[in-house]
């Protein structure tokens, strides 16, 4: 039992280090920016915005 507690504590300490890159924060920031840009758009305006954003991308994320 005591060994399990020690393993858990050491694992928690190892996982609490500061991150160089926070993917969750980045996603929230991107989502907030898109919301601000599109919040008052009609469906047609939103569709045009999405099409324009997709046209700017030369490749999909993850592709090389």
N, C-alpha and C positions, 0 to 999 in steps of 0.2 A: 504494500500500500504506500509506504513512504517513498519507494523508488518511483512509483507512478506520479506522485506529487512533484518530485524533483524533475522528472522528465517534462511534465506539463509546464512547470515554471521556466525551465530553460528554453523550451520551445516558444513560450510567450515572449520571453526576452529577446530571442533571436528574430522574431517576427515584428517587433516594435521598432526596428531601425528606420531612419528617415529615408524616404524614397527619392530617387533622382527624377523619376517620371511618375506622375499620378494620372493614370488613364481615366479614372472615374471623374476627377476634377476637370480634365480636358474635355470629356464628353459633355459634362454639365455646362461648361463655358460655351462650347460650340452650340449646344441646344438652346441656351439662353440667347446667344447672338442671333440665331436663326429666328427665334420667336420674336425678338425685337424688330427684326427686318420685315417680318411677314404678318404681324398681328392684325393689321387692319386691311389686309388684302382680300379681294373677292376670290372666288374659286378660280376664275379665269386668270387673274393676276398671279395667284399662287402657282398655277400650272405653268405660266410663262416663266416665273422665277425659277421653278424647279428645272424646267427645260434648259434655261440659260446656264444654271449652275452645272448641269450635267454636260452641256456642250463645252464648257471650259476645261473639263477634265480630259486629259489625253489618255489616261489609263485608270483602271479601277484600283482601289486600295488593295495592296497585297500582290499586285502583278508587277512584273519588272519590265 
